[in-house]
Amino acid sequence: MATVELTRENFDEVVGKGTVLVDFWAQWCGPCRMFGPVFEQSSDQHDDIVHAKVDTEAQQELAAAFNIRSIPTLMAVRDGVVVFSQAGALPAAALEDLIGQVQALDMDQVREQIKAEQQQ
C-alpha cells in the first residue's frame, strides 16, 4: 500500500479508524530521507496499516498541533488514539517491533487508562 499524504483537511478522516503510522518529515532533513525507504518498505509489507506522511514544511499547523519539535517523528494512532510518538529514525526491525506492540494493545484498556488519567 502506498503512503498517504496527510494534510489538515484529511487528517481526521485518515487517522480516525484502524492503525495509522504517521511520519512527520521534511525534504531538507537527512535522517528523514534515511528513514523514508524503511517507512515505504513497511507500507508495502503491512497493507492492513495506513502509513501516512506529514510534510512539516507544507503542514506547519498540523506539526504544531502535535508539538513536533524534531524530525523525523513517528506517531502511531490506533482507533483515533495516539498510542506512540517519538522523534528519531527507526531501523526496520524496531519499526516492526513497534507495529507488533501497537497491534497487540487492548484499546478498551488504553481508553480506560486515559479516562483515569484525565480524572486525576
DALIN-V197155 format. One record per helix or strand of 3 or more residues. SS is the DSSP state (@ for helix, = for strand). FROM is the first residue (numbers start at 0). TO is the last residue. If there is no record, write none. Layout:
ss;from;to
SS;FROM;TO
SS;FROM;TO
This chain:
ss;from;to
@;10;14
=;18;24
@;29;44
=;49;54
@;59;64
=;72;77
=;80;86
@;91;103
@;106;118
